[in-house]
Amino acid sequence: MNNTKIWLSSPHMGGAEQSFVNEAFDTNWVAPLGPNVNGFENDLQDYIGQDSCVAALSSGTAAIHLGLILLGVQAGDEVICQSFTFSASANPIMYLGATPVFIDSEVDTWNMCPKFLEEAILDRISISKKPKAIIAVHLYGMPCKVDEIKAIAVKYEIPIIEDSAEALGSSYKGQKCGTFGDIGILSFNGNKIITTSGGGALVTKNKKIKEKAIFLSTQARDNAPHYQHSEVGYNYRMSNICAGIGRGQMQVLDKHVGLRRDMHHFYTDLFKNNEGVSILTEPNADYFSNHWLSAILIDPTKTNGKTRDDLRLFLEKENIETRPLWKPMHLQPVFEKYPFYGNGIAGQLFENGLCLPSGSNTTVEEKNRIYKRLQCFF
């Protein structure tokens, strides 16, 4: 029996990437600037629309870090952050010496709960600690409750950093994710919907903010014939070689989104008669998810006691990679002392949830193997 590894979400090349990389070598553009960087930024701007300006950076984490700096966050400030997310959403708050304030999830999209968001803002204001920014995440490609969160942000005049690291290709009411916040961020890590091997981007509608982001990401070098620096800078700019991979990947982005959504439909069909398993899906037609990862919840009371970990370990023995849902930030040892507002939804999701193989390069043979093993388990 074929028992080769089935990965959760592996890189998927489209074929054109090598030509852009070769061009970079042939023309000796191997620095963190060049035609591919400019071209990749333009490709992204055209794709997400909304007159967006994009700065290509070394990672999505770098984009959040610069985004916080550009919004004026400093040591001692407070920043609201979705708790149910990867640590890269929250770590940059700590880089700046600021304090994270974590918000629980809601059950429809698993993203930031607007009710607890407003409760947290009011409570922090009552003790003279009005938050300086809100980091809202589109988890696993599922858009958050954009209208509600934006309305609260506008009401209290707090800017939003829209963490779309997992949501390139997703949209809400027809508008691409990454374009709703005061600053948006994207990620092109190896397991994302498209990859540059490692990389990210900052999205803004303000050209001056893009220029400032690029300035800070290239060590904040002043305009002088010698190396002069009036601000602290960072080595965060994307290389021309990585951007070349990105340009090739942009040619297959919509195809990859379609294939990831096909994986979601595959699981939806597989579990349609299983009352013990639910799958993260769009609440209504306003939401369009790229379904970067297909995520399920298992209710042991309806599966004869079989749990998330039972399934994870069963598939691990079959050489099929899965992953528990993100452990909420407020439950992480490094963040557990910081404020949290919620009623435990994120913790319940973590305890019962599992991400299943979701790659756009999953073969028919691999799907059949996954199908048979899941049928066998349940």
C-alpha positions in Angstrom: 0.0 0.0 0.0 1.2 3.5 -0.8 2.1 5.2 2.4 4.0 8.3 1.2 3.5 11.4 3.3 0.4 13.5 2.7 1.2 17.0 3.9 -1.1 19.5 5.5 -0.2 22.3 3.1 2.9 22.1 1.0 4.3 24.6 -1.5 2.7 24.2 -5.0 4.7 25.6 -7.9 2.9 26.7 -11.1 5.8 26.4 -13.5 6.6 30.0 -14.4 8.5 30.8 -11.1 11.8 29.5 -12.5 11.8 31.9 -15.4 11.5 35.0 -13.1 14.2 33.6 -10.8 16.5 32.9 -13.8 16.0 36.4 -15.1 17.1 37.8 -11.7 20.3 35.7 -11.9 20.9 36.6 -15.5 20.6 40.3 -14.8 22.3 40.1 -11.4 19.3 41.5 -9.6 19.8 39.5 -6.4 19.4 42.3 -3.9 16.3 43.4 -1.9 15.2 45.5 -4.8 14.7 45.1 -8.5 12.2 44.4 -11.3 10.7 41.4 -9.7 10.0 43.3 -6.4 8.3 46.1 -8.3 6.5 43.6 -10.5 5.3 41.5 -7.6 4.0 44.6 -5.8 2.1 45.7 -9.0 0.7 42.2 -9.4 -0.7 42.2 -5.9 -2.0 45.8 -6.2 -3.9 44.8 -9.4 -5.2 41.6 -7.8 -6.6 43.0 -4.5 -7.8 46.3 -6.0 -9.2 49.2 -4.0 -6.4 51.5 -5.1 -4.1 49.6 -2.7 -0.4 50.3 -2.4 1.7 47.2 -1.5 5.2 47.0 0.0 6.8 43.6 -0.4 8.6 42.5 2.8 10.5 39.6 4.2 7.6 38.2 6.2 4.0 38.9 7.3 5.4 39.3 10.8 7.6 42.1 9.6 4.5 43.7 8.0 2.6 43.7 11.3 5.7 45.1 13.1 6.0 48.0 10.7 2.3 48.5 10.6 2.3 49.0 14.4 5.2 51.4 14.1 3.4 53.3 11.3 0.3 53.6 13.5 2.4 55.2 16.3 2.4 52.3 18.7 5.1 52.7 21.4 6.3 51.1 24.6 3.6 51.2 27.2 0.7 51.4 24.7 -2.0 48.7 24.5 -3.0 46.8 21.3 -6.0 44.7 20.9 -5.4 41.3 19.2 -7.5 38.3 18.3 -6.6 35.5 20.7 -7.3 32.6 18.3 -4.5 33.1 15.9 -0.8 32.2 15.2 1.7 33.9 17.5 3.0 36.0 14.7 -0.1 38.2 15.1 0.8 39.1 18.6 4.6 38.9 18.8 5.2 42.3 17.1 3.2 44.0 19.9 5.9 42.7 22.3 8.7 43.8 20.0 7.6 47.4 20.7 7.2 47.0 24.5 3.5 47.4 24.1 0.8 45.3 25.9 -1.5 42.9 24.1 -5.1 42.7 25.0 -6.7 39.5 23.8 -10.2 39.1 22.4 -12.2 35.8 22.2 -13.7 34.3 19.1 -17.3 34.1 17.9 -18.8 30.9 16.6 -19.7 31.9 13.1 -16.2 32.6 11.6 -14.0 31.7 14.7 -12.6 35.2 14.4 -12.6 38.2 16.8 -15.9 38.6 18.6 -17.3 42.1 18.1 -19.2 42.0 21.4 -16.1 41.3 23.5 -14.1 43.7 21.3 -16.3 46.6 22.4 -16.4 45.4 26.0 -12.6 45.4 26.1 -12.3 48.9 24.5 -14.8 50.3 27.0 -13.0 48.7 29.9 -9.6 49.8 28.9 -10.9 53.4 28.3 -12.4 53.3 31.8 -8.9 52.9 33.3 -7.3 55.5 30.9 -5.7 52.8 28.7 -7.4 53.4 25.4 -6.0 50.9 22.9 -3.7 52.3 20.2 -4.7 49.7 17.5 -6.7 46.6 16.7 -5.2 43.5 15.1 -8.1 41.6 13.4 -7.4 38.2 11.7 -9.1 36.3 8.9 -8.4 32.8 10.4 -7.7 29.9 8.0 -8.9 32.2 5.1 -12.3 32.9 6.6 -13.1 36.6 6.6 -13.9 38.1 10.1 -17.1 40.0 10.8 -15.7 43.0 8.9 -18.7 45.4 9.2 -19.2 45.0 12.9 -15.5 45.3 13.7 -14.9 48.3 11.5 -18.0 50.0 13.0 -16.6 49.6 16.5 -13.1 50.8 15.4 -14.6 53.9 13.8 -16.8 54.6 16.8 -13.8 54.7 19.2 -11.4 56.0 16.6 -8.9 53.1 16.8 -7.1 52.0 13.6 -7.2 48.4 12.4 -4.3 46.2 11.2 -6.0 43.6 9.1 -4.0 40.3 9.4 -4.7 38.6 6.1 -1.7 36.3 6.3 -4.0 33.3 5.6 -6.6 35.1 3.5 -5.1 36.1 0.1 -7.9 35.4 -2.4 -10.7 35.6 0.2 -13.2 38.4 0.1 -16.1 39.9 2.0 -19.1 41.4 0.1 -17.0 41.1 -3.0 -14.0 43.1 -1.7 -10.7 41.3 -1.3 -9.3 40.7 2.2 -6.3 42.8 3.0 -8.0 46.0 1.9 -10.4 46.7 4.8 -8.0 47.9 7.5 -6.0 51.0 7.9 -3.1 48.7 7.2 -3.4 45.2 5.8 -0.8 42.4 5.9 -0.2 39.4 3.7 2.1 36.3 4.1 3.8 34.2 1.5 5.3 31.6 3.8 6.0 28.1 2.4 2.6 26.7 3.4 0.4 29.7 2.3 -2.0 29.9 -0.6 1.0 31.1 -2.7 4.6 31.3 -1.6 7.8 33.3 -2.1 9.5 30.6 0.1 9.4 33.2 2.9 7.9 36.7 2.5 5.0 39.1 3.3 3.6 42.4 2.3 2.1 45.5 3.9 -1.0 46.9 2.2 -2.2 50.5 2.5 -4.3 53.0 0.5 -1.8 55.7 1.3 1.3 56.0 -1.0 3.2 57.9 1.6 2.7 55.1 4.1 4.0 52.6 1.6 7.0 54.7 1.0 7.6 55.0 4.8 7.3 51.2 5.1 9.9 50.7 2.4 12.2 53.3 4.1 11.9 51.6 7.4 12.3 48.1 5.9 15.6 49.1 4.2 17.4 50.2 7.4 15.9 53.7 7.4 18.8 55.2 5.4 18.5 58.9 4.9 18.8 60.5 1.5 22.6 61.3 1.7 25.7 60.2 -0.3 26.9 58.5 2.9 25.2 56.1 5.2 23.2 58.3 7.6 20.3 57.3 9.8 17.9 59.5 11.7 15.5 56.7 12.7 15.8 53.0 13.7 15.4 50.8 10.6 15.0 47.2 9.8 16.2 44.6 7.3 12.7 43.7 6.2 12.6 44.2 2.4 11.8 41.2 0.1 14.6 40.1 -2.2 14.3 40.2 -6.0 14.7 36.4 -6.1 11.9 35.7 -3.7 9.7 38.2 -5.5 10.4 36.3 -8.7 8.9 33.2 -7.2 5.9 35.4 -6.2 5.4 36.7 -9.7 5.2 33.1 -11.0 2.8 32.2 -8.2 0.5 35.1 -8.9 -0.2 33.5 -12.3 -1.8 30.5 -10.5 -3.3 32.2 -7.4 -6.9 31.9 -8.5 -6.4 28.3 -9.5 -4.9 27.5 -6.1 -7.9 29.2 -4.4 -10.2 27.0 -6.5 -8.3 23.9 -5.6 -8.3 24.7 -1.9 -12.0 25.3 -2.0 -12.4 22.0 -3.8 -10.7 20.4 -0.8 -13.2 22.1 1.5 -16.1 20.7 -0.6 -14.4 17.3 -0.5 -14.5 17.3 3.3 -18.0 18.8 3.4 -19.3 15.9 1.3 -17.3 13.4 3.3 -18.8 14.5 6.7 -22.3 15.5 5.5 -23.9 12.5 7.4 -21.6 12.6 10.4 -23.3 14.5 13.2 -20.2 14.5 15.3 -18.1 16.5 12.9 -18.6 20.1 11.7 -16.4 22.0 9.3 -15.6 25.7 9.2 -17.6 27.2 6.4 -18.9 30.6 5.3 -21.8 31.9 7.4 -23.6 33.4 4.4 -23.1 34.7 0.8 -21.2 37.8 2.0 -18.2 35.6 2.9 -15.9 34.0 0.4 -13.1 32.0 1.9 -10.0 30.7 0.1 -10.2 27.8 2.6 -6.4 27.9 3.1 -6.9 25.1 5.6 -10.0 23.0 6.0 -10.7 22.8 9.7 -13.1 20.6 11.6 -14.6 20.3 15.1 -15.2 16.9 16.6 -17.9 16.4 19.3 -16.9 13.3 21.3 -20.5 13.0 22.6 -21.6 12.2 19.0 -18.6 10.1 17.9 -18.7 7.4 20.5 -16.1 9.2 22.5 -13.6 9.6 19.7 -11.7 12.9 20.1 -9.6 15.3 18.1 -6.4 13.8 19.4 -7.6 10.3 18.6 -8.1 11.3 15.0 -4.8 13.2 14.8 -2.8 10.2 16.2 -4.7 7.7 13.9 -3.8 9.7 10.8 -0.3 10.3 12.0 0.2 6.5 12.0 -1.1 6.5 8.4 1.5 9.1 7.5 -1.1 11.8 7.0 -0.3 15.2 8.5 -2.9 17.1 10.5 -2.6 19.9 13.0 -4.6 21.0 16.0 -6.2 24.4 15.6 -4.2 27.4 16.9 -3.8 27.4 20.7 -5.2 30.8 21.7 -2.7 33.4 22.7 -4.2 34.1 26.1 -3.5 30.4 26.9 0.1 30.5 25.8 2.7 30.7 28.6 4.3 33.8 27.1 1.0 35.7 27.0 -1.0 34.3 29.8 -0.5 37.3 32.2 -2.1 39.8 29.7 -5.8 40.9 29.7 -8.3 38.6 28.0 -12.0 39.3 27.2 -14.3 36.4 26.3 -16.2 33.4 27.5 -13.9 30.6 26.3 -15.0 30.0 22.7 -11.4 30.1 21.4 -10.4 27.5 24.0 -13.2 25.2 23.1 -12.2 25.5 19.4 -8.7 24.6 20.2 -9.7 21.6 22.4 -11.9 20.0 19.7 -10.5 21.3 16.4 -8.2 19.8 13.8 -6.8 21.1 10.4 -6.9 18.4 7.7 -4.7 18.1 4.6 -5.7 21.0 2.4 -3.0 21.5 -0.2 -3.9 22.7 -3.7 -1.5 20.0 -5.0 -3.4 17.1 -3.2 -3.7 14.3 -5.8 -6.8 12.2 -6.5 -4.9 9.2 -5.1 -4.2 11.1 -1.9 -7.8 12.2 -1.6 -8.9 8.6 -2.0 -6.5 7.6 0.8 -7.7 10.4 3.1 -11.3 9.4 2.4 -10.8 5.8 3.2 -8.9 6.4 6.4 -11.4 8.9 7.7 -14.2 6.5 6.9 -12.3 3.8 8.7 -11.8 6.0 11.8 -15.4 7.1 12.1 
